[in-house]
Amino acid sequence: MIDMPFTISPSVSNLIVHAEENGESWLDFVAWFPAEKKHAHARFNLQQMIGIKMCGMGGEIGGDSFGEVMNSKWLAEINAQQLRYYPEYPDEFKGVRHFYIVGHDTSVEFLAEGFTWEIIEELPNWLGRPE
């Protein structure tokens, strides 16, 4: 698991994916920071993202979590396909890793070389609830 100071908001996560084949890709969502008891619009900037999967329900891992899938079958399939159809570029996805984000109501997996995260804006009184 990757330790983060937030989780995907357990109520309405508002997941938005922006993906470009040869450009910037990112994942926006509402984050819950339990230590500060605040919500914020957060963004994962995905570096060299080559694939993403979203599911409208929480994951089987249980609980909110972030992490990396080691020995990923999905990544192995992508690399096998690369070798089959583009053998002249065998190391095309050498630095790509498989990450996951599991929230209460949503889960996301993505293949990328890495990611950074940032707060776009704080969301005071999110959903009309007192902080």
Helices and strands as residue ranges (DSSP letters): E 7-8, E 16-18, E 25-33, E 38-47, E 51-55, E 65-69, H 73-85, E 97-102, E 107-112, E 114-122, G 126-128
